[in-house]
């Protein structure tokens, strides 16, 4: 647990979200009503669906043809698949993105609730839901994700998370988009659970780490150079290894 928390403490996105989380928790205690507990529950559940949606539809979208946009996707996610044990690629490089996303979400929720409960209550409920509930769920996601990738001794909890998430990396990157513990029901609900037979049919050793792309695709080569990546994914090394005679 300690090595995982040590990595989380240095994550730029969590560092930037922490003051807003503290403020939301302060609002929870200062203006407590049972409605705020419901708001937190809503924020937690919404975040788990956001986690799935971003992973599936944004990070696993069709690779862009424009190199600049592709580089951003590489730094956000493809690089993580190519080098899954490299903590540098556990998160993207835009550490302010979750803050902007959260503030925009608070504004949208406030506008929707305003006509029904008034501006003050709408802003309070939205702020607590997003920055207490959703940020807590986001921190839990980052904990689960980091734990899955660290090569450390793991108990039952860590082993379950690791088996589930690494199946996405090393067996079938078209499935198992949830990461947080206990959220496999979202994949089952939306039709992307891990299925061993389907995974075997899709599996390609040479492209599994590059999310289906040729690992020597010029876009990948250029993106690696752009971010100073001098090593090659493990599947490229194995493909280049001469056969034994």
KOLLOLUM-375733 format. One record per residue (C-alpha): residue number from 1; residue in three letters; x negated, y, z negated. Coordinates in steps of 0.2 Angstrom, whole numbers, plus 5000, padded with zeros to 4 digits. Layout:
N
resi; resn; u; v; w
NUM; ALA; X; Y; Z
...
END
This chain:
245
resi; resn; u; v; w
1; UNK; 5000; 5000; 5000
2; UNK; 4986; 5012; 4996
3; UNK; 4977; 5011; 5013
4; UNK; 4994; 5014; 5021
5; UNK; 4998; 5029; 5010
6; UNK; 4981; 5036; 5013
7; UNK; 4984; 5036; 5032
8; UNK; 5001; 5044; 5030
9; UNK; 4994; 5058; 5019
10; UNK; 4983; 5064; 5034
11; UNK; 4997; 5064; 5047
12; UNK; 5000; 5081; 5053
13; UNK; 5019; 5079; 5056
14; UNK; 5022; 5073; 5038
15; UNK; 5011; 5087; 5031
16; UNK; 5021; 5100; 5040
17; UNK; 5038; 5093; 5036
18; UNK; 5034; 5091; 5017
19; UNK; 5038; 5109; 5012
20; UNK; 5055; 5108; 5021
21; UNK; 5058; 5091; 5012
22; UNK; 5054; 5099; 4995
23; UNK; 5066; 5114; 4999
24; UNK; 5080; 5102; 5004
25; UNK; 5077; 5092; 4988
26; UNK; 5078; 5108; 4978
27; UNK; 5094; 5113; 4987
28; UNK; 5101; 5096; 4983
29; UNK; 5098; 5098; 4964
30; UNK; 5102; 5117; 4964
31; UNK; 5119; 5115; 4973
32; UNK; 5123; 5097; 4969
33; UNK; 5140; 5090; 4975
34; UNK; 5145; 5073; 4980
35; UNK; 5146; 5079; 4998
36; UNK; 5127; 5082; 4998
37; UNK; 5124; 5063; 4994
38; UNK; 5135; 5059; 5009
39; UNK; 5125; 5072; 5019
40; UNK; 5109; 5063; 5015
41; UNK; 5116; 5046; 5019
42; UNK; 5122; 5053; 5036
43; UNK; 5104; 5060; 5039
44; UNK; 5096; 5044; 5035
45; UNK; 5107; 5034; 5047
46; UNK; 5106; 5047; 5061
47; UNK; 5087; 5046; 5059
48; UNK; 5086; 5027; 5062
49; UNK; 5096; 5030; 5078
50; UNK; 5085; 5044; 5083
51; UNK; 5070; 5033; 5080
52; UNK; 5077; 5020; 5092
53; UNK; 5082; 5032; 5105
54; UNK; 5066; 5042; 5106
55; UNK; 5056; 5026; 5106
56; UNK; 5066; 5018; 5120
57; UNK; 5072; 5032; 5131
58; UNK; 5058; 5045; 5129
59; UNK; 5042; 5035; 5125
60; UNK; 5046; 5020; 5136
61; UNK; 5053; 5030; 5151
62; UNK; 5047; 5028; 5168
63; UNK; 5029; 5034; 5169
64; UNK; 5028; 5052; 5176
65; UNK; 5019; 5054; 5193
66; UNK; 5013; 5072; 5188
67; UNK; 4997; 5070; 5179
68; UNK; 4999; 5083; 5166
69; UNK; 5016; 5076; 5160
70; UNK; 5008; 5059; 5161
71; UNK; 4994; 5064; 5150
72; UNK; 5006; 5070; 5137
73; UNK; 5016; 5053; 5137
74; UNK; 4999; 5044; 5136
75; UNK; 4994; 5054; 5121
76; UNK; 5011; 5051; 5113
77; UNK; 5013; 5033; 5116
78; UNK; 5005; 5024; 5130
79; UNK; 4988; 5026; 5122
80; UNK; 4995; 5018; 5106
81; UNK; 5000; 5003; 5116
82; UNK; 4983; 5002; 5124
83; UNK; 4974; 5003; 5107
84; UNK; 4986; 4998; 5094
85; UNK; 4974; 4997; 5080
86; UNK; 4967; 5014; 5083
87; UNK; 4974; 5026; 5070
88; UNK; 4971; 5041; 5081
89; UNK; 4985; 5035; 5092
90; UNK; 4998; 5031; 5078
91; UNK; 5006; 5047; 5082
92; UNK; 5006; 5060; 5095
93; UNK; 4996; 5076; 5095
94; UNK; 5011; 5088; 5093
95; UNK; 5013; 5089; 5075
96; UNK; 5025; 5103; 5075
97; UNK; 5038; 5093; 5086
98; UNK; 5047; 5085; 5071
99; UNK; 5049; 5102; 5063
100; UNK; 5056; 5110; 5079
101; UNK; 5067; 5095; 5081
102; UNK; 5073; 5096; 5064
103; UNK; 5077; 5115; 5064
104; UNK; 5086; 5114; 5080
105; UNK; 5096; 5099; 5073
106; UNK; 5101; 5109; 5058
107; UNK; 5106; 5124; 5069
108; UNK; 5117; 5112; 5080
109; UNK; 5125; 5104; 5065
110; UNK; 5128; 5121; 5056
111; UNK; 5137; 5127; 5071
112; UNK; 5148; 5112; 5072
113; UNK; 5153; 5112; 5054
114; UNK; 5155; 5131; 5052
115; UNK; 5173; 5132; 5058
116; UNK; 5178; 5118; 5046
117; UNK; 5169; 5122; 5029
118; UNK; 5162; 5139; 5031
119; UNK; 5144; 5145; 5036
120; UNK; 5136; 5143; 5019
121; UNK; 5142; 5125; 5016
122; UNK; 5138; 5120; 5034
123; UNK; 5121; 5127; 5033
124; UNK; 5118; 5119; 5016
125; UNK; 5125; 5102; 5021
126; UNK; 5115; 5102; 5037
127; UNK; 5099; 5107; 5029
128; UNK; 5100; 5094; 5016
129; UNK; 5105; 5080; 5028
130; UNK; 5091; 5083; 5040
131; UNK; 5077; 5088; 5029
132; UNK; 5081; 5077; 5014
133; UNK; 5089; 5062; 5022
134; UNK; 5082; 5062; 5039
135; UNK; 5064; 5067; 5034
136; UNK; 5064; 5053; 5021
137; UNK; 5069; 5040; 5034
138; UNK; 5056; 5047; 5045
139; UNK; 5043; 5045; 5032
140; UNK; 5049; 5027; 5029
141; UNK; 5047; 5024; 5048
142; UNK; 5029; 5031; 5048
143; UNK; 5025; 5020; 5033
144; UNK; 5032; 5004; 5041
145; UNK; 5024; 5008; 5057
146; UNK; 5007; 5011; 5049
147; UNK; 5008; 4996; 5038
148; UNK; 5012; 4985; 5054
149; UNK; 4996; 4991; 5062
150; UNK; 4983; 4991; 5048
151; UNK; 4972; 4976; 5046
152; UNK; 4975; 4974; 5027
153; UNK; 4982; 4961; 5015
154; UNK; 5001; 4961; 5016
155; UNK; 5015; 4954; 5006
156; UNK; 5032; 4948; 5012
157; UNK; 5038; 4965; 5016
158; UNK; 5022; 4970; 5026
159; UNK; 5022; 4953; 5035
160; UNK; 5040; 4955; 5041
161; UNK; 5037; 4972; 5048
162; UNK; 5021; 4967; 5056
163; UNK; 5029; 4951; 5065
164; UNK; 5043; 4962; 5071
165; UNK; 5034; 4977; 5077
166; UNK; 5019; 4968; 5085
167; UNK; 5031; 4957; 5095
168; UNK; 5035; 4973; 5104
169; UNK; 5017; 4977; 5107
170; UNK; 5010; 4960; 5112
171; UNK; 5025; 4950; 5118
172; UNK; 5038; 4961; 5126
173; UNK; 5038; 4980; 5126
174; UNK; 5055; 4980; 5134
175; UNK; 5063; 4975; 5117
176; UNK; 5062; 4978; 5098
177; UNK; 5062; 4997; 5099
178; UNK; 5066; 4998; 5080
179; UNK; 5052; 4999; 5068
180; UNK; 5059; 5003; 5051
181; UNK; 5062; 4988; 5040
182; UNK; 5080; 4981; 5041
183; UNK; 5084; 4991; 5056
184; UNK; 5084; 4976; 5068
185; UNK; 5103; 4977; 5069
186; UNK; 5101; 4993; 5080
187; UNK; 5092; 4983; 5093
188; UNK; 5105; 4969; 5092
189; UNK; 5119; 4982; 5094
190; UNK; 5111; 4991; 5109
191; UNK; 5106; 4975; 5118
192; UNK; 5087; 4975; 5115
193; UNK; 5083; 4962; 5102
194; UNK; 5068; 4951; 5104
195; UNK; 5071; 4935; 5113
196; UNK; 5057; 4922; 5115
197; UNK; 5063; 4915; 5131
198; UNK; 5065; 4932; 5139
199; UNK; 5048; 4938; 5132
200; UNK; 5039; 4923; 5140
201; UNK; 5047; 4927; 5157
202; UNK; 5042; 4945; 5156
203; UNK; 5025; 4943; 5149
204; UNK; 5010; 4948; 5159
205; UNK; 4993; 4947; 5151
206; UNK; 4985; 4960; 5162
207; UNK; 4998; 4973; 5159
208; UNK; 5006; 4970; 5142
209; UNK; 4995; 4983; 5133
210; UNK; 4998; 4996; 5147
211; UNK; 5017; 4995; 5145
212; UNK; 5018; 4986; 5162
213; UNK; 5006; 4998; 5172
214; UNK; 4991; 4992; 5181
215; UNK; 4978; 4996; 5167
216; UNK; 4966; 5003; 5181
217; UNK; 4980; 5014; 5188
218; UNK; 4972; 5031; 5192
219; UNK; 4984; 5040; 5180
220; UNK; 4979; 5029; 5165
221; UNK; 4960; 5031; 5170
222; UNK; 4963; 5050; 5171
223; UNK; 4972; 5051; 5155
224; UNK; 4959; 5041; 5146
225; UNK; 4946; 5053; 5152
226; UNK; 4956; 5068; 5147
227; UNK; 4957; 5063; 5129
228; UNK; 4939; 5057; 5128
229; UNK; 4943; 5038; 5128
230; UNK; 4928; 5029; 5133
231; UNK; 4933; 5011; 5128
232; UNK; 4945; 5000; 5139
233; UNK; 4960; 4991; 5133
234; UNK; 4957; 4973; 5127
235; UNK; 4967; 4965; 5142
236; UNK; 4956; 4974; 5154
237; UNK; 4940; 4967; 5146
238; UNK; 4948; 4949; 5146
239; UNK; 4953; 4951; 5164
240; UNK; 4935; 4956; 5169
241; UNK; 4927; 4942; 5159
242; UNK; 4920; 4929; 5171
243; UNK; 4928; 4912; 5170
244; UNK; 4918; 4898; 5162
245; UNK; 4911; 4884; 5174
END
